Amino acid sequence: MQKKSVNQIDVVLVGAGIMSATLATLLHELNPQLKIHIYEKLPACGQESSEVLNNAGTGHAGNCELNYTPEKNGLIDISKAVSINEMFELSLQFWSYIVKKNKTIKPQAFISKSSHASFVWDKKNVEFLKKRFNKIKEQPLFKGITFTDNYEEIKKKFPLLIRGRKKLDDIALTNYENGTDVNFGNLTNILISQLKKQNSFKLHLNEPIQKITKIKDGYFIKSKTGTRLTKFIFLGAGGNSIKILQSLKIKESFGYGGFPISGKWLICNNKNIVKQHQGKVYSQAETGAPPMSVPHLDIRKIGNQDSLLFGPFAGFTFKFLKNGSFFDFPKSIKLTNFKEILSVCIKNLNLVNYLFKQIILTHEKRMHHLRKFYPNAKSNDWKLIDAGQRVQIIKPSKGFSGKLEFGTEIIYDDKKTLAALLGASPGASVSAASMLEIIEKCFAHEIPNFNNKIRRIFPSYQIELNKQPKKLEIIRKNYRRLLKLS
Ligand SMILES: Cc1cc2nc3c(=O)[nH]c(=O)nc-3n(C[C@H](O)[C@H](O)[C@H](O)COP(=O)(O)OP(=O)(O)OC[C@H]3O[C@@H](n4cnc5c(N)ncnc54)[C@H](O)[C@@H]3O)c2cc1C
């Protein structure tokens, strides 16, 4: 009786960031009858990590991120770079499908072509970059990547990196011209504005989910406008997902916790400087720095204005969202994850030390880091702004300990009626692949019906493009044309 008196929904998504926007769009494309509601606690969509200046906007594809190709015993392992590239291909296919279907969407509003370069300035790293390049250039996915250790060539492409540099030997750069800069905030809003045209969709702004109660065949969700019943729930609440998951006491989440790390950028809006740096240049993380602190100097296209960002610099905060509470972290320590959190804190004293050093950096010290990339950088051209909030995953590991993860992970309940996305990197870039995984697992019984449509949206679905260069070329040509990336 009670069930009939409440409003029934098929799918509820908590949070209106890029993940929920992607999952809601995909589910609507696959089954337009599904009643889908998104709940967002803020007055607008895409305002947390997905917002343009809260992240670096790199379309992560392994072209320039040196932490995706670690060196072990002298050998470079490129498997992570290849798999992230394959996943990013799915995002590009999905975005081009949306653009093709909705002629009013201008791809330039959310994606642009941007060189992805890796730059190093010491002998050891030059050797590493050369080895990485020799391995990666053979892969069809990375076709076109170039290497140079000639400073004149580097200067021609990225003058800021070379002018004023004292030591011009032992420097090297790889460059991939077909990289991308993505405005995930705009993309979130574009996807949700398309959904809003559908009767089967509803967006609830300023409406945080207050309580979720598990029942036999679904969940009751409570917000300020009442209680509704849903068959499936996605926690796309960014850093808050771990908190909501804990409140549900799902056994699959026991032992999990969150380790918040805030970010800061140096930003430069001086047009004369910005126009001299057309791309995204990554380097190696400093010794002791966590992988998400890999420094980079990026061009960002925000509306009609181009800016340069450098960072991220890390900081420690107790908040799980930029608009979160200082009690988020302390309140997330429970009996079910206490030993994991404690063991992560003990095992990662280097990280704690690194974070402490980052917090106390002065503007000049930050400029010192920037000058390793851009030797002539002037302090008054740059100012410090806040980036988004990352909540790294603490998860159970062998014995009684926990480990800190820097990736993205999806947690499911036993019946696959709930999925929660945790972690940050490579995050938004692989949103299509992550959300497709949720559909495969939680809507498995529907996959035979969805199959044809999935293949229309994702021509490379279940195909390793790196092993099919001809298909890769055709698919790339198509989406580059649609997304105006040629
Ligand atoms: C410094 C930094 C740099 C990054 N750089 C990159 C990059 O270069 N490339 C890349 O691909 N990724 C990058 N990322 C990661 C990327 O930003 C994230 O993976 C992505 O934005 C996460 O999207 P989301 O939808 O999960 O979360 P979010 O965008 O954070 O959205 C979560 C939403 O949930 C809402 N919410 C929370 N609690 C509730 C509740 N109880 N009820 C209702 N709503 C709620 C929040 O208000 C928010 O709007 C970066 C992240 C950071 C922090």
PDBQT file of the ligand as one rigid body, heavy atoms in Angstrom, charges set to zero:
ROOT
HETATM    1  C1  LIG A 501      42.072  19.554  -9.409  1.00  0.00    +0.000 C 
HETATM    2  C2  LIG A 501      41.383  18.567 -10.303  1.00  0.00    +0.000 A 
HETATM    3  C3  LIG A 501      41.821  18.380 -11.609  1.00  0.00    +0.000 A 
HETATM    4  C4  LIG A 501      41.184  17.458 -12.442  1.00  0.00    +0.000 A 
HETATM    5  N1  LIG A 501      41.595  17.351 -13.734  1.00  0.00    +0.000 NA
HETATM    6  C5  LIG A 501      40.929  16.532 -14.577  1.00  0.00    +0.000 A 
HETATM    7  C6  LIG A 501      41.288  16.478 -15.938  1.00  0.00    +0.000 A 
HETATM    8  O1  LIG A 501      42.172  17.193 -16.397  1.00  0.00    +0.000 OA
HETATM    9  N2  LIG A 501      40.612  15.632 -16.747  1.00  0.00    +0.000 N 
HETATM   10  C7  LIG A 501      39.612  14.825 -16.278  1.00  0.00    +0.000 A 
HETATM   11  O2  LIG A 501      39.050  14.061 -17.056  1.00  0.00    +0.000 OA
HETATM   12  N3  LIG A 501      39.247  14.845 -14.968  1.00  0.00    +0.000 NA
HETATM   13  C8  LIG A 501      39.869  15.687 -14.123  1.00  0.00    +0.000 A 
HETATM   14  N4  LIG A 501      39.496  15.760 -12.809  1.00  0.00    +0.000 N 
HETATM   15  C9  LIG A 501      38.451  14.838 -12.323  1.00  0.00    +0.000 C 
HETATM   16  C10 LIG A 501      37.048  15.313 -12.719  1.00  0.00    +0.000 C 
HETATM   17  O3  LIG A 501      36.872  16.670 -12.424  1.00  0.00    +0.000 OA
HETATM   18  C11 LIG A 501      36.025  14.451 -11.990  1.00  0.00    +0.000 C 
HETATM   19  O4  LIG A 501      36.286  13.092 -12.245  1.00  0.00    +0.000 OA
HETATM   20  C12 LIG A 501      34.585  14.711 -12.420  1.00  0.00    +0.000 C 
HETATM   21  O5  LIG A 501      34.294  16.070 -12.526  1.00  0.00    +0.000 OA
HETATM   22  C13 LIG A 501      33.663  14.040 -11.416  1.00  0.00    +0.000 C 
HETATM   23  O6  LIG A 501      32.346  14.249 -11.823  1.00  0.00    +0.000 OA
HETATM   24  P1  LIG A 501      31.158  13.813 -10.889  1.00  0.00    +0.000 P 
HETATM   25  O7  LIG A 501      29.928  13.999 -11.668  1.00  0.00    +0.000 OA
HETATM   26  O8  LIG A 501      31.423  12.465 -10.331  1.00  0.00    +0.000 OA
HETATM   27  O9  LIG A 501      31.243  14.787  -9.608  1.00  0.00    +0.000 OA
HETATM   28  P2  LIG A 501      30.983  16.350  -9.433  1.00  0.00    +0.000 P 
HETATM   29  O10 LIG A 501      31.203  17.127 -10.659  1.00  0.00    +0.000 OA
HETATM   30  O11 LIG A 501      31.751  16.748  -8.218  1.00  0.00    +0.000 OA
HETATM   31  O12 LIG A 501      29.432  16.414  -9.126  1.00  0.00    +0.000 OA
HETATM   32  C14 LIG A 501      28.862  15.904  -7.942  1.00  0.00    +0.000 C 
HETATM   33  C15 LIG A 501      27.574  16.661  -7.687  1.00  0.00    +0.000 C 
HETATM   34  O13 LIG A 501      26.855  16.038  -6.629  1.00  0.00    +0.000 OA
HETATM   35  C16 LIG A 501      26.224  17.044  -5.873  1.00  0.00    +0.000 C 
HETATM   36  N5  LIG A 501      25.856  16.463  -4.567  1.00  0.00    +0.000 N 
HETATM   37  C17 LIG A 501      26.677  16.075  -3.570  1.00  0.00    +0.000 A 
HETATM   38  N6  LIG A 501      25.946  15.574  -2.539  1.00  0.00    +0.000 NA
HETATM   39  C18 LIG A 501      24.650  15.625  -2.908  1.00  0.00    +0.000 A 
HETATM   40  C19 LIG A 501      23.418  15.243  -2.277  1.00  0.00    +0.000 A 
HETATM   41  N7  LIG A 501      23.366  14.683  -1.052  1.00  0.00    +0.000 N 
HETATM   42  N8  LIG A 501      22.255  15.452  -2.953  1.00  0.00    +0.000 NA
HETATM   43  C20 LIG A 501      22.249  15.998  -4.203  1.00  0.00    +0.000 A 
HETATM   44  N9  LIG A 501      23.399  16.394  -4.832  1.00  0.00    +0.000 NA
HETATM   45  C21 LIG A 501      24.576  16.196  -4.197  1.00  0.00    +0.000 A 
HETATM   46  C22 LIG A 501      27.275  18.134  -5.830  1.00  0.00    +0.000 C 
HETATM   47  O14 LIG A 501      26.724  19.387  -5.487  1.00  0.00    +0.000 OA
HETATM   48  C23 LIG A 501      27.808  18.098  -7.261  1.00  0.00    +0.000 C 
HETATM   49  O15 LIG A 501      27.115  18.960  -8.128  1.00  0.00    +0.000 OA
HETATM   50  C24 LIG A 501      40.094  16.684 -11.947  1.00  0.00    +0.000 A 
HETATM   51  C25 LIG A 501      39.634  16.890 -10.648  1.00  0.00    +0.000 A 
HETATM   52  C26 LIG A 501      40.249  17.833  -9.826  1.00  0.00    +0.000 A 
HETATM   53  C27 LIG A 501      39.695  18.072  -8.459  1.00  0.00    +0.000 C 
ENDROOT
TORSDOF 0
